[in-house]
Amino acid sequence: MFCEVELLRDVAVLAENLDRNGLVSQRSIITRLLEDLLNEKASKDHGYFLAVTSLKSIGKAEVVDESGDVFFPVVFNCRTFLPFKGEILQGVVHRIFRHGVFLRCGPIKYAFISARKMPNYQYVAGENPVFLSNELAKIENDVVVCFMVLGVRWIEKRGDFTKEFVMLAGIEGDSLGPISLSGADEFDV
């Protein structure tokens, strides 16, 4: 789900970015804020940071004596993406295995649909494996699939995952499964 949240961040501006009068441009503060959000990527409470939509205020500077760096409290609105259990989303298949498929859904790289949660679909092995339904609908790489979120987990740090959400999904229900988009070769969530 897309949300609009108000956030507060202390933005550090390095001492070397101060002008001769010891001032910092608003542009430097905003640039640093955007860099910090890009590095942070997501939070457990708010989801993935997609865009800063408005800047509410930049507070008074506080200088750190040891380094000479300057910290500014910045209040801003940010658009985020945080999926919830029961939500209907769309994703693009990027890996197929005997036990299910992995989808990408917006900034989420790992949404898994178990073969058990794909009723009437059978795995068909081969060079390009697919799941084929009794009605000949096909789930293969690069196909857009409409699914229901069954569970969401936040992973702070584990192996290659760093600040990521992973999802379990299913296509049990009406209007769920592979969909076609007219006039588009590719789908961008």
Phi, psi and omega per residue, in radians:
M1 nan 2.438 3.083
F2 -1.486 2.381 -3.140
C3 -2.332 2.761 3.026
E4 -2.039 2.058 -3.096
V5 -2.156 2.616 3.046
E6 -1.693 2.241 -3.091
L7 -2.183 2.719 3.043
L8 -2.161 2.236 3.096
R9 -2.338 2.475 2.968
D10 -1.539 2.016 -3.080
V11 -1.731 2.145 3.136
A12 -1.598 2.242 3.038
V13 -1.999 2.179 -3.090
L14 -1.131 2.560 -3.103
A15 -0.973 -0.603 -3.116
E16 -1.195 -0.233 3.112
N17 -1.565 -0.004 3.093
L18 -1.363 2.539 3.072
D19 -1.410 -3.094 -3.057
R20 -1.124 -0.403 3.120
N21 -1.554 0.062 -3.125
G22 1.354 0.377 -3.127
L23 -1.795 2.749 3.119
V24 -2.163 2.401 3.115
S25 -1.335 2.640 3.095
Q26 -1.053 -0.603 3.122
R27 -1.061 -0.713 3.117
S28 -1.109 -0.691 -3.135
I29 -1.163 -0.803 -3.127
I30 -1.147 -0.733 3.111
T31 -1.038 -0.773 3.132
R32 -1.147 -0.671 3.087
L33 -1.040 -0.815 -3.137
L34 -1.121 -0.696 3.092
E35 -1.093 -0.749 3.130
D36 -1.093 -0.746 3.119
L37 -1.154 -0.648 3.101
L38 -1.093 -0.725 3.127
N39 -1.247 -0.626 3.135
E40 -1.252 -0.628 3.049
K41 1.193 -0.897 -3.063
A42 -2.780 2.846 3.006
S43 -2.363 2.681 -3.113
K44 -1.044 -0.668 -3.056
D45 -1.409 -0.563 -3.012
H46 -1.942 -0.313 -3.101
G47 1.603 -2.734 -3.119
Y48 -1.394 2.366 3.079
F49 -1.425 2.050 -3.083
L50 -1.740 -0.795 -3.070
A51 -2.805 2.491 2.957
V52 -1.448 2.110 -3.056
T53 -1.712 -0.460 3.057
S54 -2.788 2.637 3.106
L55 -1.826 2.070 -3.085
K56 -1.504 -0.890 -3.112
S57 -2.824 2.676 2.991
I58 -2.096 2.068 -3.072
G59 -1.396 -3.075 -3.139
K60 -1.220 2.519 -3.122
A61 -1.237 2.551 3.020
E62 -2.199 2.154 -3.085
V63 -1.611 2.335 3.051
V64 -1.580 2.080 -3.016
D65 -1.015 -0.781 -3.037
E66 -1.096 -0.790 -3.023
S67 -1.750 -0.422 -3.041
G68 1.438 0.035 3.093
D69 -1.193 2.694 -3.094
V70 -2.041 2.321 3.117
F71 -1.944 2.332 3.109
F72 -2.097 2.207 3.000
P73 -1.324 2.175 -3.096
V74 -2.109 2.232 3.077
V75 -1.883 2.252 -3.080
F76 -2.639 2.813 3.015
N77 -1.724 2.495 -3.093
C78 -2.416 2.398 3.036
R79 -1.497 2.303 -3.117
T80 -2.257 2.882 3.088
F81 -2.252 2.028 3.135
L82 -2.381 1.924 -3.124
P83 -1.306 2.630 3.131
F84 -2.190 2.629 3.067
K85 -1.006 2.340 3.132
G86 1.617 -0.192 -3.127
E87 -1.316 2.550 3.082
I88 -1.727 2.165 -3.126
L89 -2.312 3.049 3.050
Q90 -2.189 2.535 3.115
G91 -2.557 2.920 -3.124
V92 -1.918 2.238 3.139
V93 -1.164 2.288 3.078
H94 -2.250 -0.157 3.056
R95 -2.622 2.412 3.124
I96 -2.187 2.268 3.110
F97 -2.279 2.876 3.127
R98 -0.982 -0.604 -3.052
H99 -1.634 0.006 3.105
G100 2.701 -2.941 -3.101
V101 -2.282 2.652 3.012
F102 -1.852 2.389 3.121
L103 -2.084 2.745 2.914
R104 -1.881 2.388 -3.122
C105 -2.399 1.735 -3.072
G106 1.050 -2.271 -3.137
P107 -1.353 -0.134 -3.136
I108 -1.461 2.122 -3.084
K109 -1.565 -0.363 -3.007
Y110 -2.264 1.587 2.972
A111 -1.991 2.101 -3.045
F112 -1.893 2.264 2.995
I113 -1.949 1.997 3.120
S114 -1.224 2.582 3.070
A115 -1.005 -0.493 3.121
R116 -1.208 -0.386 -3.132
K117 -1.752 0.301 3.055
M118 -2.138 1.347 -3.095
P119 -1.076 2.512 3.108
N120 1.198 0.245 3.059
Y121 -1.962 2.394 3.092
Q122 -2.097 2.493 3.106
Y123 -1.279 2.320 3.071
V124 -2.103 1.928 -3.091
A125 -1.287 2.898 3.107
G126 2.642 -3.010 3.120
E127 -1.060 -0.696 3.050
N128 -2.116 1.508 -3.074
P129 -1.126 2.653 -3.141
V130 -2.485 2.913 2.899
F131 -1.936 2.220 -3.073
L132 -2.065 2.335 -3.123
S133 -1.608 2.958 3.086
N134 -1.084 -0.466 3.127
E135 -1.620 0.204 3.122
L136 1.211 0.323 2.974
A137 -1.265 2.502 -3.022
K138 -2.134 2.314 2.993
I139 -1.926 1.954 -3.125
E140 -2.440 3.076 3.134
N141 -0.962 2.468 3.094
D142 1.245 0.172 3.072
V143 -1.540 2.443 3.077
V144 -1.478 2.290 -3.112
V145 -2.169 2.285 3.036
C146 -1.569 2.223 -3.042
F147 -2.462 2.882 3.048
M148 -1.845 2.377 3.100
V149 -1.331 2.139 3.127
L150 -1.707 -0.438 3.136
G151 -2.952 2.627 3.135
V152 -2.304 2.380 3.105
R153 -2.287 2.382 3.074
W154 -1.628 2.247 3.087
I155 -2.072 1.963 -3.130
E156 -1.210 -0.948 3.135
K157 -2.768 2.073 3.053
R158 -2.759 1.950 -3.135
G159 1.021 -2.153 3.140
D160 -1.403 -0.244 3.138
F161 -1.412 2.233 3.024
T162 -2.402 2.033 -3.116
K163 0.860 1.160 -3.110
E164 -2.267 2.631 2.916
F165 -1.789 2.444 2.996
V166 -2.126 2.634 -3.082
M167 -2.244 2.592 2.879
L168 -1.837 2.413 -3.047
A169 -2.420 2.950 3.090
G170 -2.625 2.791 3.092
I171 -2.107 0.527 3.049
E172 -1.443 2.052 3.113
G173 2.394 2.946 -3.116
D174 -1.201 2.493 3.064
S175 1.112 0.286 3.084
L176 -1.847 2.596 -3.137
G177 2.240 -2.883 -3.117
P178 -1.152 2.466 3.119
I179 -2.221 2.774 3.074
S180 -1.980 2.482 3.108
L181 -1.994 2.042 -3.095
S182 -1.257 2.330 3.061
G183 1.408 0.097 -3.120
A184 -2.209 2.285 3.061
D185 -1.498 -0.425 -3.051
E186 -2.349 2.664 -3.113
F187 -2.078 2.256 -3.137
D188 -2.107 1.968 -3.126
V189 -1.515 nan nan
